[in-house]
């Protein structure tokens, strides 16, 4: 690892863990209920498995794991296809409240299964991509082309990102 690299681990909040466990238990309960009490046989379990197992795997693969800053890039580390944001493209960095996510319209996304991810819309922020494992310490990062809301940013990373903001003309 390079000396000029800074990494923050994204820890999941209790809310994310509860949402994930509740989803798993609900799927299991529905499958068992249909099998034993509705005499539906194995078909509902097979259908539930074909739908929800891939969903669980895909959301797990896309859940953010780390935030990493090097000289030129902020990288949101995920098990599948990390997201890179060029530091030179950042035009605004600011802390935002959790209402930006809680009161947002999810256009395509995941609301708490392993993490909060996807595309959202909030009337004050506009369209943005969300990569959060906690609803505290949210940060809005705006580039010329895209807006991102991320969590788990510590004070040092926040300062580093603020230093990258392009001056406005």
C-alpha positions in Angstrom: 0.0 0.0 0.0 1.3 3.4 -1.0 2.2 5.9 1.8 0.0 8.6 0.3 -3.1 6.4 0.4 -5.8 6.8 3.1 -8.4 4.1 3.7 -11.6 4.1 5.9 -13.5 0.9 6.5 -17.2 1.2 6.1 -18.9 -0.4 9.1 -22.5 -1.4 8.9 -24.9 0.2 11.4 -27.3 -1.7 13.6 -30.1 -0.6 11.2 -28.4 -2.3 8.2 -27.8 -5.5 10.2 -31.4 -5.5 11.4 -32.8 -5.0 7.9 -30.6 -7.7 6.5 -31.4 -10.3 9.2 -35.1 -9.4 9.0 -35.2 -9.9 5.3 -33.5 -13.3 5.6 -35.8 -14.4 8.4 -38.9 -13.3 6.4 -37.9 -15.2 3.4 -37.2 -18.3 5.5 -40.4 -17.9 7.4 -42.5 -17.5 4.2 -40.9 -20.5 2.6 -41.4 -22.7 5.7 -45.0 -21.5 6.2 -45.9 -22.3 2.6 -44.3 -25.7 2.7 -45.7 -26.9 6.0 -49.0 -25.0 6.4 -50.3 -24.5 2.8 -49.4 -27.9 1.4 -47.8 -26.2 -1.5 -44.8 -28.6 -1.6 -41.3 -27.6 -2.7 -42.4 -25.2 -5.5 -42.6 -22.0 -3.3 -39.2 -22.8 -1.7 -37.7 -23.2 -5.2 -39.3 -20.0 -6.5 -38.2 -18.1 -3.4 -34.7 -19.4 -3.7 -34.5 -18.6 -7.4 -35.6 -15.0 -6.7 -34.1 -14.1 -3.3 -30.7 -16.0 -3.3 -29.5 -14.1 -6.4 -30.9 -10.8 -4.9 -29.0 -11.4 -1.6 -25.8 -12.2 -3.5 -26.0 -9.2 -5.8 -26.7 -6.8 -3.0 -23.8 -8.3 -1.0 -21.5 -7.9 -3.9 -22.5 -4.2 -4.4 -22.4 -3.2 -0.8 -19.6 -0.7 -0.1 -16.7 -1.9 2.0 -14.1 0.8 2.0 -13.4 4.4 1.1 -9.9 5.0 -0.3 -8.2 8.3 -1.3 -5.0 8.3 -3.2 -3.4 11.3 -5.1 -6.0 11.4 -7.8 -9.0 9.3 -6.9 -11.6 8.6 -4.3 -12.5 4.9 -4.6 -15.6 3.3 -3.1 -14.4 -0.3 -2.6 -17.0 -3.0 -3.3 -16.6 -6.7 -3.9 -17.9 -6.1 -7.4 -16.8 -3.2 -9.6 -15.4 -0.4 -7.3 -16.6 3.1 -8.0 -13.9 5.7 -8.7 -14.4 9.5 -8.5 -11.6 11.7 -9.9 -10.6 14.2 -7.2 -10.0 16.8 -9.9 -13.7 16.6 -10.9 -15.1 17.4 -7.5 -16.9 20.8 -7.4 -18.6 20.5 -4.0 -18.3 18.5 -0.8 -20.6 19.0 2.2 -22.1 17.1 5.1 -25.8 16.3 4.7 -28.4 15.1 7.1 -30.0 11.6 7.0 -33.2 13.1 5.7 -31.6 13.4 2.3 -31.7 9.6 2.2 -34.7 8.8 4.4 -37.0 11.3 2.5 -35.6 10.5 -0.9 -37.3 8.7 -3.7 -35.5 5.5 -4.6 -35.4 5.3 -8.4 -33.3 2.1 -8.5 -31.7 0.9 -5.4 -31.4 -1.0 -2.2 -32.8 0.3 1.1 -30.8 -1.5 3.7 -30.0 -5.1 2.6 -26.2 -5.2 3.4 -26.1 -1.4 2.8 -28.0 1.5 1.2 -27.0 1.7 -2.4 -28.4 2.8 -5.7 -29.9 5.8 -7.4 -32.1 8.2 -5.5 -33.8 11.6 -5.9 -34.3 14.2 -3.2 -35.9 17.6 -4.1 -33.1 19.6 -2.4 -30.2 17.6 -3.8 -31.5 16.2 -7.1 -30.4 12.9 -8.4 -27.6 11.1 -6.7 -25.9 7.7 -6.2 -25.9 6.4 -2.7 -23.2 4.3 -1.1 -23.9 4.1 2.7 -23.6 1.6 5.5 -24.9 4.0 8.1 -27.2 7.0 8.1 -24.9 9.1 10.2 -22.0 11.2 8.9 -23.3 11.4 5.4 -21.3 13.4 2.8 -22.5 14.8 -0.5 -19.9 14.8 -3.2 -20.7 16.6 -6.4 -18.8 16.4 -9.6 -19.5 18.1 -13.0 -21.5 15.0 -14.1 -22.7 13.2 -11.0 -23.7 13.5 -7.3 -22.8 10.9 -4.7 -23.8 10.5 -1.1 -21.5 8.3 1.0 -21.2 7.4 4.7 -18.4 6.5 7.1 -16.3 9.6 6.2 -14.1 10.5 9.1 -12.8 14.0 9.8 -9.5 13.5 8.1 -11.0 12.2 4.9 -13.6 15.0 4.9 -10.7 17.6 5.1 -8.8 15.8 2.3 -11.9 15.8 0.1 -12.6 19.5 0.9 -9.1 20.4 -0.2 -9.8 18.8 -3.7 -12.8 21.1 -4.5 -12.2 23.1 -7.7 -12.5 26.8 -7.2 -15.7 28.3 -8.7 -15.3 30.9 -11.5 
